Amino acid sequence: MVVTRITIDVNDEWLEAARDVLGTETKVATVNEALSSFAVRKKAKAILAALDSAEMDYAGSADAWRFGGGRDLASVVENAREPRSA
Protein backbone atom coordinates (compact mmCIF):
# COMPACT_ATOMS: atom_id res chain seq x y z
CA MET A 1 0.00 0.00 0.00
CA VAL A 2 1.35 3.39 -0.98
CA VAL A 3 0.57 6.24 1.40
CA THR A 4 0.62 9.90 0.45
CA ARG A 5 0.96 12.50 3.16
CA ILE A 6 -1.16 15.60 2.50
CA THR A 7 -2.48 18.57 4.41
CA ILE A 8 -6.13 19.39 3.73
CA ASP A 9 -8.82 21.64 5.13
CA VAL A 10 -11.90 19.60 6.01
CA ASN A 11 -15.37 20.72 7.07
CA ASP A 12 -15.53 19.71 10.76
CA GLU A 13 -19.27 19.05 10.67
CA TRP A 14 -18.94 16.68 7.73
CA LEU A 15 -15.95 14.97 9.32
CA GLU A 16 -17.88 14.32 12.55
CA ALA A 17 -20.90 13.07 10.60
CA ALA A 18 -18.65 10.72 8.64
CA ARG A 19 -17.02 9.48 11.87
CA ASP A 20 -20.46 8.67 13.29
CA VAL A 21 -21.54 6.80 10.15
CA LEU A 22 -18.26 4.98 9.59
CA GLY A 23 -17.56 4.24 13.24
CA THR A 24 -13.97 5.47 13.01
CA GLU A 25 -12.07 6.97 15.91
CA THR A 26 -9.52 9.25 14.24
CA LYS A 27 -9.60 11.87 11.51
CA VAL A 28 -7.09 9.92 9.45
CA ALA A 29 -9.11 6.71 9.78
CA THR A 30 -12.28 8.57 8.82
CA VAL A 31 -10.79 10.08 5.66
CA ASN A 32 -9.20 6.75 4.67
CA GLU A 33 -12.42 4.80 5.27
CA ALA A 34 -14.46 7.34 3.29
CA LEU A 35 -12.01 7.15 0.37
CA SER A 36 -12.01 3.36 0.57
CA SER A 37 -15.80 3.35 0.46
CA PHE A 38 -15.80 5.35 -2.76
CA ALA A 39 -13.14 3.10 -4.29
CA VAL A 40 -15.27 0.04 -3.49
CA ARG A 41 -18.32 1.71 -5.04
CA LYS A 42 -16.35 2.43 -8.20
CA LYS A 43 -15.24 -1.20 -8.41
CA ALA A 44 -18.80 -2.44 -7.81
CA LYS A 45 -20.10 -0.12 -10.52
CA ALA A 46 -17.56 -1.58 -12.98
CA ILE A 47 -18.57 -5.13 -12.04
CA LEU A 48 -22.27 -4.34 -12.54
CA ALA A 49 -21.51 -2.72 -15.90
CA ALA A 50 -19.67 -5.88 -16.96
CA LEU A 51 -22.62 -8.04 -15.88
CA ASP A 52 -25.06 -5.74 -17.68
CA SER A 53 -23.06 -6.09 -20.89
CA ALA A 54 -23.21 -9.91 -20.85
CA GLU A 55 -26.05 -11.40 -22.84
CA MET A 56 -28.13 -13.77 -20.73
CA ASP A 57 -30.71 -16.28 -21.94
CA TYR A 58 -33.40 -16.76 -19.31
CA ALA A 59 -35.67 -18.85 -21.53
CA GLY A 60 -37.29 -21.55 -19.43
CA SER A 61 -35.78 -20.35 -16.18
CA ALA A 62 -39.19 -19.75 -14.59
CA ASP A 63 -40.06 -23.42 -15.08
CA ALA A 64 -36.71 -24.57 -13.69
CA TRP A 65 -36.94 -22.54 -10.49
CA ARG A 66 -40.59 -22.66 -9.49
CA PHE A 67 -41.82 -25.16 -6.90
CA GLY A 68 -40.72 -28.61 -7.96
CA GLY A 69 -38.71 -27.22 -10.86
CA GLY A 70 -38.46 -30.62 -12.49
CA ARG A 71 -36.35 -31.96 -9.63
CA ASP A 72 -37.42 -34.77 -7.32
CA LEU A 73 -36.99 -33.48 -3.80
CA ALA A 74 -38.66 -36.45 -2.08
CA SER A 75 -35.37 -37.96 -0.91
CA VAL A 76 -34.33 -34.66 0.63
CA VAL A 77 -37.53 -34.60 2.71
CA GLU A 78 -37.09 -38.24 3.71
CA ASN A 79 -33.46 -37.73 4.72
CA ALA A 80 -34.35 -34.68 6.78
CA ARG A 81 -36.91 -36.67 8.75
CA GLU A 82 -34.59 -39.56 9.53
CA PRO A 83 -32.95 -39.40 12.96
CA ARG A 84 -29.21 -38.82 12.86
CA SER A 85 -27.08 -41.75 13.97
CA ALA A 86 -24.73 -40.97 16.83
C-alpha positions as CSV (number, residue, x, y, z in Angstrom):
1,M,0.0,0.0,0.0
2,V,1.4,3.4,-1.0
3,V,0.6,6.2,1.4
4,T,0.6,9.9,0.4
5,R,1.0,12.5,3.2
6,I,-1.2,15.6,2.5
7,T,-2.5,18.6,4.4
8,I,-6.1,19.4,3.7
9,D,-8.8,21.6,5.1
10,V,-11.9,19.6,6.0
11,N,-15.4,20.7,7.1
12,D,-15.5,19.7,10.8
13,E,-19.3,19.0,10.7
14,W,-18.9,16.7,7.7
15,L,-16.0,15.0,9.3
16,E,-17.9,14.3,12.5
17,A,-20.9,13.1,10.6
18,A,-18.6,10.7,8.6
19,R,-17.0,9.5,11.9
20,D,-20.5,8.7,13.3
21,V,-21.5,6.8,10.2
22,L,-18.3,5.0,9.6
23,G,-17.6,4.2,13.2
24,T,-14.0,5.5,13.0
25,E,-12.1,7.0,15.9
26,T,-9.5,9.3,14.2
27,K,-9.6,11.9,11.5
28,V,-7.1,9.9,9.4
29,A,-9.1,6.7,9.8
30,T,-12.3,8.6,8.8
31,V,-10.8,10.1,5.7
32,N,-9.2,6.7,4.7
33,E,-12.4,4.8,5.3
34,A,-14.5,7.3,3.3
35,L,-12.0,7.2,0.4
36,S,-12.0,3.4,0.6
37,S,-15.8,3.4,0.5
38,F,-15.8,5.3,-2.8
39,A,-13.1,3.1,-4.3
40,V,-15.3,0.0,-3.5
41,R,-18.3,1.7,-5.0
42,K,-16.3,2.4,-8.2
43,K,-15.2,-1.2,-8.4
44,A,-18.8,-2.4,-7.8
45,K,-20.1,-0.1,-10.5
46,A,-17.6,-1.6,-13.0
47,I,-18.6,-5.1,-12.0
48,L,-22.3,-4.3,-12.5
49,A,-21.5,-2.7,-15.9
50,A,-19.7,-5.9,-17.0
51,L,-22.6,-8.0,-15.9
52,D,-25.1,-5.7,-17.7
53,S,-23.1,-6.1,-20.9
54,A,-23.2,-9.9,-20.8
55,E,-26.1,-11.4,-22.8
56,M,-28.1,-13.8,-20.7
57,D,-30.7,-16.3,-21.9
58,Y,-33.4,-16.8,-19.3
59,A,-35.7,-18.9,-21.5
60,G,-37.3,-21.6,-19.4
61,S,-35.8,-20.3,-16.2
62,A,-39.2,-19.7,-14.6
63,D,-40.1,-23.4,-15.1
64,A,-36.7,-24.6,-13.7
65,W,-36.9,-22.5,-10.5
66,R,-40.6,-22.7,-9.5
67,F,-41.8,-25.2,-6.9
68,G,-40.7,-28.6,-8.0
69,G,-38.7,-27.2,-10.9
70,G,-38.5,-30.6,-12.5
71,R,-36.4,-32.0,-9.6
72,D,-37.4,-34.8,-7.3
73,L,-37.0,-33.5,-3.8
74,A,-38.7,-36.4,-2.1
75,S,-35.4,-38.0,-0.9
76,V,-34.3,-34.7,0.6
77,V,-37.5,-34.6,2.7
78,E,-37.1,-38.2,3.7
79,N,-33.5,-37.7,4.7
80,A,-34.3,-34.7,6.8
81,R,-36.9,-36.7,8.8
82,E,-34.6,-39.6,9.5
83,P,-33.0,-39.4,13.0
84,R,-29.2,-38.8,12.9
85,S,-27.1,-41.8,14.0
86,A,-24.7,-41.0,16.8
